[in-house]
Amino acid sequence: MRRLALSLALGALVLLAACDDKREEALRQPDGDRTAPEIVATDLDGSTVRLADLKGKVVLVNFWQASCGPCLAELPDFDAFYRANQNKGVAILAINMGESEDVVRATVRRLDLSMPLLTDRLDLTSARYNVLAAPTSFLIDGEGRLIERVNGPLNEKALGEKIGPLLSAPTAERGNVVG
């Protein structure tokens, strides 16, 4: 009887894991028609940031933590890319996962970042995007569709290679760029 109960429990666990893998796979390889989940995050001024407000822009949503070495290594590259491309229809939403606003502010000062960093203290957005580890990034086109999920760090060159084709696409394909 004990063996049967253990087998049933193990089978249920395998089924649950398989369901989660399908959700993870759907976010890892979006089909191009998948609408990105809404963002639930605030900037350091306390304003709510919404993905819907960025329609028409190519958006990189990045999930990071101050305790993550690769996250801290990629943030200056994101900032350089942001400064060079913010007037070309690019937005970068670097969303801190679960850490305090003080930690985020200290990171901005220490790394001398000009791009906005956001907080997701309750991890609502990271849950919507099924983020299990940092850094994880999502590329979203001007129509709000998930284009790609990247698990692990990115650098400025890789950002250019991923975002460049979306910026050079005809306006009808990427939405109206908001200055």
N, C-alpha and C positions, 0 to 999 in steps of 0.2 A: 504494500500500500504506500509506504514511504517512497519507494522508487517511482511509482506512478505519479505521485504528487510532484516529486522533483522533476520528472520528465515533462509534465504539463507546465510547470513553472518555467522551465528552461525553454520550452517551445513558445510560450507566450513572450518571453524576453526576446527571443530571436525574431518573432513577428513584429514586435514593437521596434526593434532596431532596424529591421528592413523598411518599415514605414518611414522612420526618421531618415534613413539613407536616401529614399526616394525624394523626400523634401529637400535634403541637402543637394542631391544631384540636380533637382529642378532649379535651384538657385545658382549652382555652380555653372551650369551650361544653359542659360536662358535661350529660348527659341527666337528671340527678337520681337515677339509680340507680347511678352510678359510685362505687365505694368509693375513698376517698382513699388514696394510698400512705402507708405507715408512715413516721414521722419517725425519722431517725437523727441526733440532736443531743443536746448536753449543756448544762446550765445552768452558771452561773459557779461553782457549788459542786461541779461534776464529776458531778452526777447525770444519768443518762440520762432524757430526756423522750420519752414515747411517746404518740402520738395515741390509741391504744386506752385509755389511762388517763383520757382526757377525754370518754369516751362520755357522751352526755347534754348536753354543752355545745355551744354554737355556737362554732366555732373559726375565727379568722382566722390563717392561716399566711402570714407575710410574709417575703420574702427581701430582704436589704439588705446594703449595704457601707458602711463608714465613708468611703470615697472617693467616694461617690455623694451629691451635693448634694440631689436630690429625696428620697432615702432619709432623710437626716438631717432634712429639713424635715418629713417625715410622722411620724417617731417620737414627737415630743411630742404630736401629735394622737392617735396610738394610745395613748399613755400616759394621756392625759386620759380617753379613752373607756374604757380598761381600769379606771382608778380608779373611774369612775362606774358601771360595769356588771359588775365582777368577781363580785359577789354575786348577779347575776341570771342566771347560767348562761352567761357569756361567757368565753372564753379567747383570748388573743392570744399567738401563738408567733412572735416576731420572730427569725428565724434569720439570723445573719451568714454570709455566703458566703466561706469560705476565708481569712479574716483571723485573726490571733492573738487569743488570749484577752485579752492586754494591750490590744489595740486596742478590743475589745468593752467591757472594764472602763472604759477611758478615755472611751468614748462614753456609758456609763451615768453617769459622774461629770459630764462636761461638759454633758449635757442634763438631768441630775437626774431620771433615769427610775426609776420604781418597778416597772414591769412587768418580768417576767423576759426577759432577752435570752439567746439560745442561740447556740452555735457549731456549725458544720458544716465543720470544718477540711478534711475530705476531699471536700467537696461531694457527698456521697452523697445527701442529701435533695434538694438542688437538681437533681441528675441524675434522681432518681425523679419529680420534678415537671416535668421538662423546662424548667427555668428557664434562659433564655439571657441575661437582663439584669435588673438591679435598678433600681428596685423592682418586684417582682412579688408579688401576693398571691392567696391562694385562700380562698374562703369554704366552710366545711364545716359541715354541719348536725349535730344531736345524734346522728344514726345513723351518722355517719362518711362521709356521701356528699358528694362535690364538688358544690357548687352553682354556683360562679362563679369564673372566673379574671380577675384585673384586672392588665393590664400597665401600669405607670406608677403615679404616686403617688395616694394617697387622703388625704382629710382627715376630721376628726371628723364633720362633717355627712354626708358620703358613707357613712361607716361606719354611722352611725345609720340611714340610709335602706336600706342593704343588710342589716344585722343585725336591725333592729327587727322586720320582718315574721316572721323566724324565731323571735324570742323571744316574739312574741304568738301564735304558732301553738299549737294545743292540745298538751298534753304528749305525747300519743300520736304526734303528728307530728314532734316534735323530740327525743324521748327524755326520760328522767327527768333533771332538772337536778340536778347535783351542786353543793352549796353552794359 
